[in-house]
Amino acid sequence: MTRRRSPLAALLLALLLSATAPAQAATPLDSFLAGVEKRTLANGLTLLVRPEPGTGVVAIDTWVKAGYFHEPDEVAGMAHLFEHMFFKGSEKFPGAERIARELAAVGGQSNAGTIYDSTNYYFVVPSEGFERAVEIMADAVANPLFDPAELAREAEVVIEESNRKQDNPAPLSIERMLATSFTEHRIKRWRIGSNEVLRDIRRDDLLAFFRTLYRPENMIVAVAGDVDVAAASALVERTFGALPRGELIKGRGPAEPPQTTFRFGRSAGDIQQGYSVLGWHTVGVGGEDELALDLAASLLGGGRSARFFRHVVGPEGAATATASHWQFEDVGVFVVQASFDEGRRAEVDRRLLAEVERLKAHGPTDFELRVAKNGIASGLVLGLESALGQAQALAYAEANYGYEALGSRLAAIEAITAEQVRDAVRRHLTVDKLTLYHYAPEGAPAVDASGALAAVRTAVAQAPPAEASAALPPAPAPVAGAAADRPPVEVRLGSGATLVVRERPGAPSVAFGAYLRGGRSDESSADAGITQLAAASLRRGTATRSGEQIDRELELLGTQIELDVGADAVGLRLDLLRSNLQPALELVADVMVAPTFPAAGVEEERALQLAAIRRSFDSAFQRPFALAAGALFGTHPYGLPSQGTVDSVAALDAADLAARWRDLLAAEDTVFFLVGDVDAAAGQALLERAFAALPKRGGPRAAVRPPQPPPARLETIEYRNRKQSAIVVAYPAPGPAHADAPRLELLQSVTSGLAGTFFAELRGRRSLAYTVFAGYQPRREGGALVAYLASDAAKEPAALEALL
């Protein structure tokens, strides 16, 4: 789970905020909202339409205000099972695979999600498939079949999903914290449901849930994209308008009494790293302090310049530390989570609590508060770049407070002061409202509740000193937006680098990337992980900026550098508001061209990478794929772990990283891209100036060294104490330039997805897995065709046979 805030709200906030100035003109805000048409159908259903002509794509999102909170204890898990059954046949489209196939026939994609207080179903289709997609969705919502045999099979699939979650320590530890923290409210339950209950749910149970909660007055249909408003409204009226009114019965279960004492829980499992989760009861959507606590979560855990990264994460502290504020219709939870080497648990708990206490004692600085507001805005604005993002944002906003009320909420966010944030944290994040949960590796020393409380009281007894505030820089120079939606253009810069620009008017945002040819394919077993560590260490300092300055400047601009270290390329990516493009490009150019790889910063990044390597052993995805790659590619670099090994990473020093980066950085091997609301000529001019000092290689690239396929079938097995067995099957495949590459991409499309053959057979008909897919991995020196399935350990032989 992440903090739930409408991406639409973020866009509208972003239009009010620049990186440094308190406000901008509200014209874009007015324009965006003015484009939304709202209707209430005769049966009570709410329809929102937001046209965006010329995109060729339409998204339809049906939002139902019913989720885990609305199911009785005796059928806990039914809301999620109901969501699964949505795709399993309706009156006009009977059969378990008919809906997926009909949608695929018009080029559409589908999915759904259930959370505590709502469920949403969405289709994304080419505009010419819009009418058919609405007919399919409306019939699925109005006339589900709930075939008993299919229900029994799908219950087993949901059980596999539950098993997968129990093997994932991060979400598992959060759910166990909630079970410890709440005594009455339904949020305390294992939300997917127990295996026994899921197997006992019958068609009549689903029908009762459907008849009482899937009523039109409890639904919102949001349509966004390349549609005509009148035509879309008439189509929804004809289809969804046929859904009859009924008796809306929305039982929410018992209310939670106020928490007045500290609560503690602990468990252990077959994991490499420990987890601590701290939770405090807060307020639901629209409650007092809701928005101030959102800002507090961003201040503590919102990025590399946030307090947790600067004061909790580190070689002697945590590997990860996050903060989120969840709000639902009648309950809220402030959640802090950290992962670490188990021996550092006490120190990490102390540091987490110390930062909460520092915020309670002194509040945020003006600079921090501006960064938090900008981060909330620009971090979520990107959701509106797509038709699906717009449809889901509109539906969420309408379901919770009405999309028309966005303006007043945004004004409230901008008006929040440092004192209001401090006071909200003081009211809610107290020891008597705290729940602490420890999830530890098996055999780790345990602490009891009294010992945990004593440690908490010691940690909060004295708040650290106040933070010093940084100065706000001047507002960046404006950048021209895109005049029209144009296809990509490729130009050669003066440095010799390539620039690809795709102008797309709309939300005032831009995606930027810089990719260097060459990646992990240049590594060996002795220096495996060096490319990842070198790229991560770029952010630790340059000739003119410290690592802290880099993080602070980036996050003031509402963005962060995202690394993309692949087998054949290394990329740095940013997503940001167009108004912040110039300073962002100048900063990234400094990071790429003039890094200093300071020893202390490298050591901190090494600690994070070593922790990530250890966490990968706990992942039901990363670990089996690493084993499969090693078996398939042998000693070739493609067979090495993507982040290296503990031994190889521990042996690297700053000089190694500097030499590696010098070898990678060359103008003729660099490709830049700009995609979004930016004028191509203006973007090119900014890049010419920012990256004028990009060096040239001056020599040939390394020759291609195709990996040798294994001489015979190999099987690698690693035993862990888990609910599921994760299986990867891998075959050698040609690279992207081979004539068979398009055929393999087509094969991937045929086998994967809701309409794919693997999904239909292995999940739909045999109930062997929740997650199953096949994929083609094209690489310069030789690729792979892979298939993945995770199944109950008792089903492993049958699952492997079926997958093969």
SEDREN-837885 format. One record per residue (C-alpha): residue in one letter; x, y, z. Coordinates in steps of 0.2 Angstrom, whole numbers, padded with zeros to 4 digits, always signed. Layout:
<rs>
aXYZ/...
</rs>
This chain:
<rs>
m+0000+0000+0000/t+0005+0018-0003/r-0002+0034+0003/r-0018+0037-0006/r-0019+0054-0014/s-0028+0057-0030/p-0015+0060-0045/l-0028+0073-0051/a-0026+0082-0035/a-0007+0082-0037/l-0009+0089-0055/l-0020+0103-0049/l-0008+0107-0035/a+0007+0106-0047/l-0002+0120-0057/l-0003+0131-0042/l+0015+0128-0036/s+0032+0131-0044/a+0048+0124-0036/t+0051+0140-0026/a+0036+0152-0028/p+0020+0151-0018/a+0008+0152-0032/q+0005+0152-0051/a-0009+0157-0062/a-0024+0146-0060/t-0029+0146-0078/p-0023+0128-0081/l-0032+0122-0066/d-0048+0130-0072/s-0045+0123-0090/f-0043+0105-0084/l-0058+0105-0073/a-0069+0114-0086/g-0065+0099-0097/v-0074+0087-0086/e-0092+0083-0089/k-0102+0076-0074/r-0119+0068-0075/t-0130+0058-0063/l-0140+0044-0072/a-0158+0041-0068/n-0153+0025-0058/g-0141+0035-0048/l-0124+0031-0056/t-0112+0045-0058/l-0103+0048-0074/l-0088+0058-0077/v-0081+0061-0095/r-0065+0070-0098/p-0061+0071-0117/e-0043+0072-0124/p-0045+0072-0143/g-0032+0065-0154/t-0024+0053-0142/g-0032+0038-0150/v-0034+0030-0133/v-0048+0029-0121/a-0049+0023-0103/i-0065+0017-0094/d-0064+0015-0075/t-0079+0008-0065/w-0076+0013-0047/v-0087+0004-0034/k-0087+0011-0016/a-0086-0006-0008/g-0071-0016-0002/y-0064-0026+0012/f-0072-0015+0025/h-0090-0020+0019/e-0089-0039+0020/p-0094-0048+0036/d-0080-0058+0046/e-0088-0075+0041/v-0084-0071+0022/a-0068-0060+0024/g-0059-0060+0008/m-0075-0061-0003/a-0073-0043-0010/h-0057-0048-0017/l-0063-0064-0024/f-0078-0055-0031/e-0066-0044-0041/h-0058-0059-0048/m-0074-0066-0053/f-0078-0050-0063/f-0068-0056-0077/k-0075-0074-0077/g-0091-0072-0088/s-0107-0062-0089/e-0124-0065-0098/k-0119-0058-0114/f-0101-0064-0113/p-0102-0081-0104/g-0086-0092-0101/a-0071-0089-0090/e-0061-0082-0105/r-0074-0073-0115/i-0072-0056-0108/a-0053-0056-0109/r-0054-0062-0127/e-0067-0050-0132/l-0057-0036-0125/a-0041-0042-0133/a-0050-0043-0150/v-0052-0024-0150/g-0034-0021-0144/g-0039-0018-0126/q-0031-0021-0109/s-0039-0024-0092/n-0036-0025-0074/a-0044-0022-0057/g-0040-0018-0039/t-0048-0020-0022/i-0043-0010-0007/y-0051-0007+0010/d-0065+0004+0005/s-0067+0003-0014/t-0064-0008-0029/n-0061-0002-0047/y-0061-0011-0064/y-0053-0003-0079/f-0051-0006-0098/v-0039+0004-0109/v-0043+0003-0127/p-0040+0011-0144/s-0054+0024-0147/e-0061+0013-0161/g-0064-0001-0148/f-0073+0011-0135/e-0091+0006-0139/r-0087-0013-0137/a-0077-0011-0122/v-0091-0001-0113/e-0103-0015-0118/i-0092-0028-0110/m-0089-0019-0094/a-0107-0014-0092/d-0113-0032-0094/a-0099-0038-0082/v-0105-0026-0069/a-0123-0028-0071/n-0125-0047-0075/p-0111-0057-0068/l-0113-0076-0069/f-0103-0082-0054/d-0102-0100-0061/p-0099-0111-0045/a-0086-0122-0054/e-0077-0106-0059/l-0079-0099-0042/a-0070-0114-0034/r-0056-0113-0046/e-0054-0094-0043/a-0054-0097-0024/e-0038-0107-0026/v-0030-0093-0037/v-0034-0081-0023/i-0026-0093-0010/e-0010-0093-0021/e-0010-0074-0021/s-0012-0075-0002/n+0003-0087-0001/r+0013-0075-0012/k+0010-0061+0000/q+0015-0072+0015/d+0032-0075+0007/n+0034-0056+0005/p+0041-0049+0021/a+0037-0030+0018/p+0018-0031+0016/l+0017-0046+0027/s+0025-0036+0042/i+0013-0021+0038/e-0003-0032+0039/r+0004-0040+0055/m+0006-0023+0062/l-0012-0018+0058/a-0018-0035+0066/t-0009-0030+0082/s-0014-0011+0082/f-0033-0013+0079/t-0044-0023+0091/e-0061-0020+0083/h-0061-0012+0066/r-0060-0023+0050/i-0044-0016+0045/k-0036-0029+0057/r-0041-0044+0047/w-0029-0052+0034/r-0037-0044+0019/i-0036-0057+0006/g-0045-0069+0018/s-0040-0086+0025/n-0039-0102+0015/e-0053-0110+0024/v-0065-0096+0022/l-0061-0093+0003/r-0064-0111-0001/d-0081-0110+0008/i-0088-0095-0001/r-0102-0099-0011/r-0111-0091-0026/d-0125-0085-0015/d-0113-0076-0004/l-0106-0066-0020/l-0124-0063-0025/a-0128-0055-0008/f-0113-0044-0009/f-0118-0039-0027/r-0136-0035-0023/t-0132-0025-0008/l-0117-0015-0013/y-0115-0016-0032/r-0129-0003-0034/p-0128+0011-0047/e-0129+0024-0033/n-0113+0017-0026/m-0104+0017-0042/i-0094+0030-0053/v-0090+0027-0071/a-0075+0039-0077/v-0071+0040-0095/a-0055+0049-0101/g-0047+0050-0118/d-0051+0052-0136/v-0070+0052-0135/d-0084+0063-0139/v-0093+0069-0123/a-0111+0067-0130/a-0108+0050-0138/a-0099+0043-0123/s-0113+0049-0112/a-0126+0041-0123/l-0117+0025-0123/v-0115+0024-0104/e-0133+0029-0102/r-0138+0015-0114/t-0127+0002-0105/f-0124+0006-0087/g-0141+0015-0086/a-0150-0002-0087/l-0143-0007-0070/p-0158-0006-0059/r-0158+0003-0042/g-0158-0009-0027/e-0157-0007-0008/l-0139-0001-0004/i-0134-0009+0012/k-0117-0004+0017/g-0112-0012+0034/r-0095-0006+0040/g-0092-0017+0055/p-0088-0011+0072/a-0079+0006+0075/e-0062+0006+0083/p-0061+0013+0101/p-0047+0025+0104/q-0030+0018+0107/t-0023+0023+0124/t-0009+0011+0127/f+0007+0006+0117/r+0005-0011+0108/f+0019-0023+0102/g+0020-0038+0092/r+0033-0049+0085/s+0036-0064+0073/a+0050-0073+0064/g+0052-0081+0047/d+0065-0087+0034/i+0071-0070+0029/q+0088-0062+0027/q+0084-0045+0034/g+0074-0038+0049/y+0059-0027+0047/s+0051-0014+0060/v+0034-0006+0057/l+0027+0008+0067/g+0009+0013+0066/w-0002+0026+0073/h-0021+0028+0072/t-0025+0044+0063/v-0041+0051+0054/g-0050+0046+0038/v-0053+0056+0022/g-0058+0073+0026/g-0053+0072+0045/e-0044+0086+0054/d-0025+0085+0052/e-0027+0074+0036/l-0017+0085+0025/a-0005+0090+0038/l-0001+0072+0041/d+0002+0069+0023/l+0015+0082+0023/a+0023+0075+0038/a+0025+0058+0029/s+0033+0067+0015/l+0045+0076+0026/l+0050+0060+0035/g+0051+0048+0021/g+0048+0057+0004/g+0065+0055-0004/r+0084+0056-0002/s+0083+0073+0006/a+0069+0068+0018/r+0074+0065+0036/f+0074+0046+0036/f+0086+0045+0022/r+0098+0057+0030/h+0097+0052+0048/v+0090+0034+0048/v+0097+0025+0032/g+0116+0022+0032/p+0130+0009+0035/e+0126+0008+0054/g+0107+0011+0052/a+0093+0005+0040/a+0094-0001+0022/t+0077+0007+0019/a+0065+0018+0028/t+0048+0024+0022/a+0033+0034+0029/s+0015+0034+0023/h-0001+0041+0028/w-0016+0030+0023/q-0034+0037+0024/f-0050+0028+0021/e-0068+0032+0023/d-0068+0030+0042/v-0050+0027+0048/g-0033+0032+0045/v-0016+0025+0049/f+0002+0033+0049/v+0014+0019+0044/v+0033+0019+0046/q+0043+0004+0040/a+0062+0000+0039/s+0072-0014+0034/f+0090-0018+0040/d+0103-0031+0046/e+0095-0039+0061/g+0109-0034+0072/r+0105-0015+0070/r+0087-0017+0075/a+0088-0007+0091/e+0098+0007+0083/v+0086+0008+0068/d+0070+0009+0080/r+0079+0023+0090/r+0083+0033+0074/l+0065+0032+0067/l+0058+0037+0084/a+0071+0051+0086/e+0066+0059+0069/v+0047+0058+0074/e+0052+0067+0090/r+0062+0080+0081/l+0047+0084+0070/k+0036+0085+0085/a+0048+0096+0095/h+0053+0109+0081/g+0042+0106+0066/p+0049+0107+0048/t+0059+0121+0041/d+0052+0132+0028/f+0063+0124+0015/e+0058+0106+0020/l+0039+0111+0019/r+0041+0118+0002/v+0050+0102-0004/a+0036+0092+0004/k+0023+0102-0005/n+0032+0101-0022/g+0036+0083-0020/i+0017+0078-0017/a+0013+0088-0032/s+0026+0083-0045/g+0027+0065-0038/l+0009+0062-0043/v+0006+0073-0058/l+0013+0060-0070/g-0002+0049-0066/l-0012+0061-0077/e-0001+0059-0092/s-0011+0044-0097/a-0030+0042-0100/l-0030+0028-0087/g-0022+0040-0074/q-0035+0053-0078/a-0050+0041-0077/q-0044+0034-0060/a-0040+0051-0053/l-0057+0058-0057/a-0066+0042-0050/y-0056+0042-0034/a-0059+0061-0031/e-0077+0059-0034/a-0079+0044-0023/n-0071+0053-0008/y-0076+0071-0009/g-0082+0076-0026/y-0070+0081-0039/e-0077+0099-0039/a-0070+0101-0021/l-0052+0099-0027/g-0049+0117-0028/s-0053+0120-0009/r-0043+0105-0004/l-0028+0111-0014/a-0029+0128-0007/a-0029+0120+0010/i-0013+0110+0007/e-0004+0126+0001/a-0010+0136+0016/i-0003+0123+0029/t+0010+0130+0040/a+0025+0122+0048/e+0017+0125+0065/q+0001+0115+0059/v+0012+0101+0054/r+0021+0100+0070/d+0005+0101+0080/a-0003+0087+0070/v+0012+0076+0073/r+0011+0080+0092/r-0008+0076+0092/h-0007+0059+0083/l+0011+0052+0084/t+0011+0049+0103/v+0018+0034+0112/d+0001+0029+0119/k-0006+0028+0101/l+0009+0018+0094/t+0010+0000+0088/l+0027-0007+0085/y+0029-0023+0076/h+0045-0033+0073/y+0048-0046+0060/a+0064-0055+0062/p+0075-0068+0054/e+0073-0085+0063/g+0084-0087+0078/a+0086-0069+0081/p+0085-0063+0099/a+0068-0058+0104/v+0062-0043+0115/d+0045-0043+0124/a+0032-0030+0125/s+0039-0022+0141/g+0057-0021+0134/a+0050-0014+0118/l+0041+0000+0127/a+0056+0004+0138/a+0066+0006+0122/v+0053+0017+0115/r+0052+0028+0130/t+0071+0030+0130/a+0071+0035+0112/v+0058+0048+0114/a+0064+0055+0130/q+0075+0068+0121/a+0072+0076+0104/p+0087+0079+0093/p+0091+0097+0089/a+0081+0107+0076/e+0086+0106+0057/a+0095+0121+0049/s+0085+0128+0035/a+0092+0130+0017/a+0089+0145+0007/l+0076+0145-0008/p+0084+0148-0025/p+0076+0159-0037/a+0062+0153-0048/p+0068+0144-0064/a+0067+0152-0081/p+0051+0147-0091/v+0052+0133-0105/a+0041+0133-0120/g+0028+0120-0121/a+0023+0108-0135/a+0012+0117-0148/a+0005+0100-0155/d+0006+0081-0153/r+0020+0076-0165/p+0029+0060-0168/p+0047+0058-0161/v+0061+0067-0170/e+0080+0062-0169/v+0093+0075-0169/r+0112+0075-0167/l+0119+0087-0154/g+0135+0096-0156/s+0144+0085-0143/g+0140+0070-0154/a+0126+0063-0143/t+0109+0058-0150/l+0093+0067-0144/v+0075+0060-0147/v+0061+0072-0143/r+0042+0067-0143/e+0031+0083-0141/r+0015+0079-0132/p+0004+0094-0126/g-0006+0092-0110/a-0001+0090-0092/p+0014+0102-0090/s+0026+0088-0087/v+0042+0081-0095/a+0051+0064-0094/f+0069+0066-0097/g+0082+0052-0099/a+0101+0050-0103/y+0106+0032-0108/l+0124+0026-0111/r+0127+0011-0122/g+0136-0003-0111/g+0130-0010-0095/r+0133-0025-0085/s+0139-0035-0100/d+0156-0027-0097/e+0157-0034-0079/s+0166-0050-0073/s+0164-0061-0058/a+0177-0051-0049/d+0169-0034-0051/a+0150-0039-0053/g+0139-0025-0047/i+0152-0011-0051/t+0140-0003-0064/q+0126-0002-0052/l+0137+0005-0038/a+0145+0018-0050/a+0129+0024-0056/a+0121+0025-0038/s+0137+0034-0032/l+0135+0048-0045/r+0123+0057-0033/r+0135+0057-0019/g+0145+0073-0025/t+0152+0083-0039/a+0166+0096-0041/t+0153+0109-0036/r+0140+0100-0026/s+0139+0089-0011/g+0128+0074-0011/e+0116+0082+0001/q+0115+0097-0010/i+0111+0086-0025/d+0097+0078-0016/r+0090+0094-0009/e+0090+0103-0026/l+0082+0089-0035/e+0068+0087-0023/l+0065+0105-0022/l+0062+0103-0041/g+0049+0089-0036/t+0059+0075-0044/q+0073+0062-0041/i+0085+0053-0052/e+0080+0036-0055/l+0093+0023-0061/d+0090+0011-0074/v+0106-0001-0074/g+0103-0015-0087/a+0113-0028-0096/d+0117-0017-0111/a+0114+0001-0105/v+0114+0013-0090/g+0101+0026-0089/l+0097+0041-0078/r+0079+0046-0078/l+0069+0061-0072/d+0050+0065-0072/l+0046+0083-0068/l+0036+0098-0071/r+0041+0107-0087/s+0044+0124-0078/n+0058+0115-0068/l+0067+0107-0084/q+0081+0120-0086/p+0089+0118-0068/a+0085+0099-0068/l+0096+0097-0084/e+0110+0107-0077/l+0110+0097-0061/v+0110+0080-0070/a+0124+0086-0082/d+0134+0090-0067/v+0131+0073-0059/m+0135+0064-0075/v+0150+0074-0081/a+0159+0079-0065/p+0156+0066-0052/t+0169+0065-0038/f+0165+0048-0030/p+0169+0054-0012/a+0174+0039-0001/a+0161+0042+0012/g+0147+0043+0000/v+0153+0027-0009/e+0154+0018+0007/e+0136+0023+0011/e+0130+0017-0007/r+0140+0001-0005/a+0130-0002+0012/l+0113+0001+0003/q+0118-0011-0012/l+0124-0025+0000/a+0108-0023+0009/a+0098-0024-0007/i+0108-0040-0012/r+0103-0048+0004/r+0085-0043+0002/s+0085-0051-0015/f+0087-0068-0007/d+0070-0065+0001/s+0061-0061-0016/a+0051-0074-0024/f+0055-0065-0041/q+0073-0059-0040/r+0080-0075-0032/p+0073-0088-0044/f+0077-0077-0059/a+0095-0074-0053/l+0097-0093-0052/a+0090-0096-0069/a+0102-0083-0077/g+0117-0091-0069/a+0112-0108-0076/l+0108-0102-0093/f+0122-0090-0096/g+0136-0098-0085/t+0151-0087-0084/h+0145-0074-0096/p+0141-0057-0088/y+0123-0060-0091/g+0124-0074-0079/l+0130-0063-0064/p+0118-0056-0051/s+0112-0039-0057/q+0118-0031-0041/g+0134-0041-0039/t+0138-0052-0025/v+0143-0048-0007/d+0161-0052-0010/s+0163-0042-0027/v+0154-0027-0021/a+0164-0026-0004/a+0180-0026-0014/l+0176-0011-0025/d+0183+0006-0020/a+0180+0024-0026/a+0195+0023-0039/d+0187+0008-0047/l+0170+0017-0049/a+0178+0032-0056/a+0187+0022-0069/r+0171+0012-0073/w+0162+0028-0076/r+0175+0036-0087/d+0174+0020-0098/l+0155+0022-0099/l+0153+0040-0102/a+0155+0045-0121/a+0145+0057-0131/e+0144+0045-0146/d+0137+0032-0135/t+0124+0043-0126/v+0106+0044-0131/f+0095+0058-0123/f+0076+0058-0123/l+0063+0071-0119/v+0045+0066-0119/g+0030+0078-0114/d+0024+0095-0115/v+0040+0104-0121/d+0045+0112-0137/a+0058+0102-0147/a+0069+0116-0151/a+0068+0123-0134/g+0073+0106-0126/q+0087+0104-0139/a+0094+0121-0134/l+0094+0117-0116/l+0103+0100-0118/e+0116+0108-0130/r+0121+0120-0116/a+0119+0108-0101/f+0129+0094-0109/a+0142+0104-0119/a+0156+0096-0109/l+0151+0078-0112/p+0167+0069-0117/k+0170+0058-0133/r+0176+0040-0133/g+0189+0042-0146/g+0191+0023-0149/p+0181+0008-0154/r+0168-0001-0143/a+0171-0018-0135/a+0167-0033-0147/v+0151-0043-0145/r+0154-0059-0135/p+0139-0070-0137/p+0136-0082-0122/q+0137-0100-0125/p+0121-0110-0121/p+0122-0124-0109/p+0126-0141-0117/a+0111-0149-0109/r+0096-0146-0098/l+0101-0139-0081/e+0091-0138-0065/t+0095-0127-0050/i+0086-0130-0034/e+0086-0119-0018/y+0076-0124-0003/r+0068-0111+0008/n+0054-0112+0021/r+0040-0104+0011/k+0022-0105+0006/q+0026-0106-0012/s+0038-0113-0024/a+0044-0101-0037/i+0049-0109-0054/v+0058-0101-0068/v+0060-0109-0085/a+0073-0101-0097/y+0079-0105-0114/p+0093-0096-0125/a+0086-0084-0137/p+0093-0072-0150/g+0096-0054-0148/p+0085-0039-0154/a+0093-0038-0171/h+0089-0056-0176/a+0074-0060-0188/d+0066-0070-0174/a+0065-0056-0162/p+0048-0049-0168/r+0041-0067-0167/l+0047-0069-0149/e+0039-0053-0145/l+0023-0059-0152/l+0024-0075-0143/q+0026-0065-0127/s+0010-0056-0131/v+0001-0073-0135/t+0006-0081-0119/s+0005-0067-0106/g-0009-0056-0099/l-0027-0059-0094/a-0030-0065-0112/g-0014-0075-0113/t-0013-0094-0115/f-0003-0096-0099/f-0015-0086-0089/a-0030-0096-0096/e-0023-0113-0094/l-0012-0112-0078/r-0021-0100-0068/g-0039-0100-0075/r-0042-0119-0078/r-0029-0127-0067/s-0028-0114-0052/l-0010-0118-0051/a-0004-0100-0048/y-0009-0082-0045/t+0006-0075-0055/v+0011-0083-0071/f+0019-0076-0087/a+0031-0078-0101/g+0043-0065-0108/y+0056-0062-0121/q+0072-0053-0114/p+0082-0046-0129/r+0100-0042-0126/r+0114-0036-0137/e+0125-0052-0135/g+0111-0065-0134/g+0094-0065-0125/a+0082-0077-0116/l+0065-0083-0117/v+0058-0086-0099/a+0042-0092-0090/y+0038-0089-0072/l+0025-0097-0060/a+0024-0097-0041/s+0013-0111-0034/d+0009-0119-0018/a+0024-0129-0013/a+0013-0145-0012/k+0008-0142-0031/e+0026-0140-0036/p+0028-0156-0047/a+0012-0153-0056/a+0015-0134-0058/l+0032-0138-0066/e+0025-0151-0078/a+0011-0140-0083/l+0022-0125-0086/l+0034-0135-0097/
</rs>
